[in-house]
Amino acid sequence: MVAGDLDTKRSAMAAHATQIVLPEDAPETFELSNGVPQKLTATEHYRLLRGDLSSGDHS
C-alpha cells in the first residue's frame, strides 16, 4: 500500500478523459465506461504476482 496525493492522482486521471469520467460535483469518485461511480482515494494497492517480497526477488 502506498499513500499519495489525491489532487495529483485526479490530475493524472484527467489526462485519460476518453477512458475515465471525473465528475465535477463528486471529486471523490470516478467512472469508467460502465458509468458506475467508484471511490477515488490517494492510496494505491499493489499485489505481488511473482517472486518473494521478503527475499527482494521481485522479478
KOLDOTI-968448 format. One line per 10 residues: number of its first residue (from 1); for each residue x, y, z of N, C-alpha, C. Coordinates in Angstrom, 2 decimals. Example, Ala and Ser with C-alpha at 12.3 -4.5 7.8 and 13.67 -1.06 7.14 Angstrom:
! residues 2
1) 13.19/-5.69/7.80/12.30/-4.50/7.80/13.20/-3.30/7.80  12.85/-2.25/7.08/13.67/-1.06/7.14/12.90/0.03/7.87
//
This chain:
! residues 59
1) 0.84/-1.16/0.00/0.00/0.00/0.00/0.90/1.24/0.00  0.55/2.22/-0.83/1.33/3.43/-0.96/0.38/4.62/-0.83  0.68/5.53/0.10/-0.14/6.74/0.27/0.37/7.80/-0.69  -0.54/8.56/-1.24/-0.15/9.58/-2.20/-0.95/10.85/-2.03  -1.05/11.62/-3.08/-1.73/12.90/-3.09/-2.96/12.79/-4.00  -4.14/12.99/-3.45/-5.37/12.81/-4.21/-5.48/13.79/-5.36  -5.09/15.05/-5.17/-5.15/16.03/-6.26/-4.24/15.64/-7.42  -3.06/15.14/-7.11/-2.13/14.70/-8.14/-2.69/13.50/-8.90  -3.27/12.56/-8.17/-3.86/11.38/-8.80/-5.03/11.78/-9.70  -5.86/12.68/-9.22/-7.01/13.14/-10.01/-6.54/13.83/-11.29
11) -5.50/14.64/-11.18/-4.95/15.32/-12.37/-4.41/14.31/-13.38  -3.73/13.29/-12.88/-3.20/12.26/-13.76/-4.33/11.50/-14.45  -5.38/11.22/-13.71/-6.53/10.51/-14.30/-7.24/11.38/-15.33  -7.25/12.69/-15.13/-7.90/13.61/-16.07/-7.23/13.56/-17.45  -5.98/13.15/-17.49/-5.27/13.04/-18.76/-5.81/11.88/-19.61  -6.66/11.06/-19.03/-7.24/9.92/-19.74/-8.75/10.10/-19.90  -9.15/11.29/-20.32/-10.56/11.67/-20.39/-11.39/10.77/-21.33  -10.74/10.11/-22.28/-11.50/9.22/-23.16/-11.82/7.89/-22.48  -11.18/7.62/-21.35/-11.36/6.35/-20.65/-12.01/6.50/-19.28  -11.86/7.68/-18.67/-12.31/7.91/-17.30/-13.11/9.20/-17.23
21) -14.22/9.16/-16.50/-15.01/10.37/-16.24/-14.76/10.78/-14.80  -14.39/12.05/-14.60/-14.19/12.60/-13.26/-15.29/13.64/-13.01  -16.36/13.25/-12.34/-17.48/14.17/-12.12/-17.06/15.42/-11.35  -17.43/16.58/-11.84/-17.11/17.85/-11.17/-17.80/17.96/-9.81  -19.03/17.41/-9.72/-19.80/17.56/-8.49/-19.51/16.47/-7.45  -18.61/15.55/-7.76/-18.26/14.47/-6.83/-16.76/14.17/-6.96  -15.91/15.05/-6.41/-14.46/14.91/-6.60/-13.85/13.65/-5.99  -14.62/12.94/-5.17/-14.10/11.73/-4.53/-14.46/10.47/-5.31  -14.99/10.65/-6.54/-15.36/9.49/-7.35/-14.83/9.62/-8.77  -14.84/8.50/-9.48/-14.55/8.47/-10.91/-15.42/7.39/-11.52
31) -15.58/7.42/-12.83/-16.37/6.42/-13.53/-15.60/5.91/-14.74  -15.68/4.61/-14.97/-15.15/4.03/-16.19/-16.28/4.01/-17.21  -16.12/3.31/-18.31/-17.12/3.30/-19.37/-18.46/2.70/-18.94  -18.48/1.96/-17.83/-19.73/1.36/-17.38/-20.61/2.37/-16.63  -20.10/3.58/-16.36/-20.88/4.63/-15.72/-21.14/4.43/-14.24  -20.52/3.44/-13.63/-20.72/3.17/-12.21/-19.69/3.98/-11.40  -20.16/4.85/-10.49/-19.23/5.64/-9.67/-18.37/4.72/-8.80  -17.08/5.03/-8.76/-16.14/4.28/-7.92/-15.39/5.27/-7.04  -15.05/4.85/-5.85/-14.38/5.71/-4.89/-12.95/6.01/-5.36  -12.57/7.26/-5.27/-11.23/7.70/-5.63/-10.49/8.05/-4.34
41) -9.39/7.37/-4.09/-8.59/7.64/-2.89/-7.14/7.88/-3.28  -6.38/8.42/-2.36/-4.96/8.68/-2.61/-4.11/7.44/-2.37  -4.69/6.39/-1.84/-3.96/5.17/-1.52/-3.97/4.21/-2.71  -2.80/3.71/-3.06/-2.66/2.73/-4.14/-2.40/1.36/-3.51  -2.99/0.34/-4.08/-2.78/-1.03/-3.61/-2.14/-1.83/-4.73  -1.14/-2.61/-4.36/-0.44/-3.43/-5.34/-0.43/-4.87/-4.86  -0.37/-5.80/-5.80/-0.31/-7.21/-5.47/0.90/-7.80/-6.18  1.78/-8.43/-5.42/2.95/-9.10/-5.98/2.49/-10.41/-6.62  2.66/-10.52/-7.92/2.21/-11.72/-8.63/3.28/-12.78/-8.75  4.52/-12.38/-8.61/5.62/-13.31/-8.81/6.76/-12.91/-7.89
51) 7.54/-13.87/-7.42/8.68/-13.58/-6.58/8.30/-13.61/-5.11  9.25/-13.20/-4.31/9.06/-13.22/-2.85/9.46/-11.85/-2.31  8.52/-11.13/-1.77/8.76/-9.77/-1.27/9.84/-9.75/-0.20  9.88/-10.73/0.66/10.85/-10.73/1.76/12.27/-11.01/1.28  12.43/-11.69/0.15/13.77/-12.01/-0.34/14.33/-10.95/-1.27  13.49/-9.98/-1.68/13.94/-8.97/-2.61/13.82/-9.43/-4.05  13.33/-10.64/-4.29/13.15/-11.18/-5.64/11.80/-10.74/-6.18  11.79/-9.67/-6.96/10.53/-9.13/-7.49/10.44/-9.31/-8.99  11.19/-10.26/-9.52/11.19/-10.48/-10.98/9.98/-11.22/-11.44
//
